[in-house]
Amino acid sequence: MSLNNEKHRYKELSDFLKTRRAKILPSQVGLLPGVRRRTPGLRREEVAQLAGIGVTWYTWLEQGRPIHVSTQVIESLAKVLLLDRQERIHLYLLANQPIPVDIPGYQGTVSPILQHVLDSLILCPSFIMDQRWNVIAWNKAACLVIGDFSEMNVRERNVVWAMFTDNEYKKLFVDWNLHAKSLLARFRSTCGQFIEDSCLAQFIDDLKMQSIEFNLWWSLHEIQSNGEIYKQLNHPVAGILNFEISNFDVSDNSGLKLIVHVPLQETDTATKIKSLLDE
């Protein structure tokens, strides 16, 4: 590739990152709006922080400097910038990296129809997660029972990350060990589909560093394909809550899953959730 073509590619990469950054609202990635912003979208330092890269290094990228961009960085930026599949492919091309085969792009939002489904499940804490177990949509009951997803950043909204690193989330489970081991085995059963996903590999390495239990149990290579059937939570306000868990594949071939917590019959769970909603 000639020097002029290389300069053009770096310029295209720079412009692409700037335009996509400008489209993302702070609330979409779990950040508070904060003080008045001079320009729309995220700041450079916010993108760098969420992607786990240096601010100076990211600034150089947006300045079109001739620096090498690794696959790991591409995946992190694609996640933070909420790129769809075509945008993600374009980012790989601009970074002069081979496009991974059959690794789905990150999806940060759902259709209004799917959100309406969630909102209609008034007494059932429910959310939608992607193939990497990131929660990307939720209803009010889920925020009141599980945690306020709107106040979390992208990584904090990952179900596996929360299970092993969030102490408040861990306290919700009456038998945390049982649920955590089961969740890890189900997560592991999905990881084989994306063995070439460098971002997923980094996510697992980070979890090993953050959680002794995850590091120990991951090495056991336990696999479990069936989802949870029952879940008992000890809510700090409502007390004991009992649920039946249902998992539904979203029928648009996106790989998304709808997780519904249905209050168990012959318990006072539904009444307690209604009280939380009425407060």
Rosetta blueprint (number, residue, H / E / L):
1 M L
2 S L
3 L H
4 N H
5 N H
6 E H
7 K H
8 H H
9 R H
10 Y H
11 K H
12 E H
13 L H
14 S H
15 D H
16 F H
17 L H
18 K H
19 T H
20 R H
21 R H
22 A H
23 K H
24 I L
25 L L
26 P H
27 S H
28 Q H
29 V H
30 G L
31 L L
32 L L
33 P L
34 G L
35 V L
36 R L
37 R L
38 R L
39 T L
40 P L
41 G L
42 L L
43 R L
44 R H
45 E H
46 E H
47 V H
48 A H
49 Q H
50 L H
51 A H
52 G L
53 I L
54 G L
55 V H
56 T H
57 W H
58 Y H
59 T H
60 W H
61 L H
62 E H
63 Q L
64 G L
65 R L
66 P L
67 I L
68 H L
69 V L
70 S L
71 T H
72 Q H
73 V H
74 I H
75 E H
76 S H
77 L H
78 A H
79 K H
80 V H
81 L L
82 L L
83 L L
84 D L
85 R H
86 Q H
87 E H
88 R H
89 I H
90 H H
91 L H
92 Y H
93 L H
94 L H
95 A L
96 N L
97 Q L
98 P L
99 I L
100 P L
101 V L
102 D L
103 I L
104 P L
105 G L
106 Y L
107 Q L
108 G L
109 T L
110 V L
111 S L
112 P H
113 I H
114 L H
115 Q H
116 H H
117 V H
118 L H
119 D H
120 S H
121 L L
122 I L
123 L L
124 C L
125 P L
126 S E
127 F E
128 I E
129 M E
130 D L
131 Q L
132 R L
133 W L
134 N E
135 V E
136 I E
137 A E
138 W E
139 N L
140 K H
141 A H
142 A H
143 C H
144 L H
145 V H
146 I L
147 G L
148 D L
149 F H
150 S H
151 E H
152 M L
153 N L
154 V L
155 R L
156 E L
157 R L
158 N E
159 V H
160 V H
161 W H
162 A H
163 M H
164 F H
165 T H
166 D L
167 N H
168 E H
169 Y H
170 K H
171 K H
172 L L
173 F E
174 V L
175 D L
176 W H
177 N H
178 L H
179 H H
180 A H
181 K H
182 S H
183 L H
184 L H
185 A H
186 R H
187 F H
188 R H
189 S H
190 T H
191 C H
192 G H
193 Q H
194 F H
195 I L
196 E L
197 D L
198 S H
199 C H
200 L H
201 A H
202 Q H
203 F H
204 I H
205 D H
206 D H
207 L H
208 K H
209 M H
210 Q H
211 S L
212 I H
213 E H
214 F H
215 N H
216 L H
217 W H
218 W H
219 S L
220 L L
221 H L
222 E L
223 I L
224 Q L
225 S L
226 N L
227 G L
228 E L
229 I L
230 Y E
231 K E
232 Q E
233 L E
234 N E
235 H E
236 P L
237 V L
238 A L
239 G E
240 I E
241 L E
242 N E
243 F E
244 E E
245 I E
246 S E
247 N E
248 F E
249 D E
250 V L
251 S L
252 D L
253 N L
254 S L
255 G L
256 L L
257 K E
258 L E
259 I E
260 V E
261 H E
262 V E
263 P E
264 L L
265 Q L
266 E L
267 T L
268 D L
269 T H
270 A H
271 T H
272 K H
273 I H
274 K H
275 S H
276 L H
277 L H
278 D H
279 E L
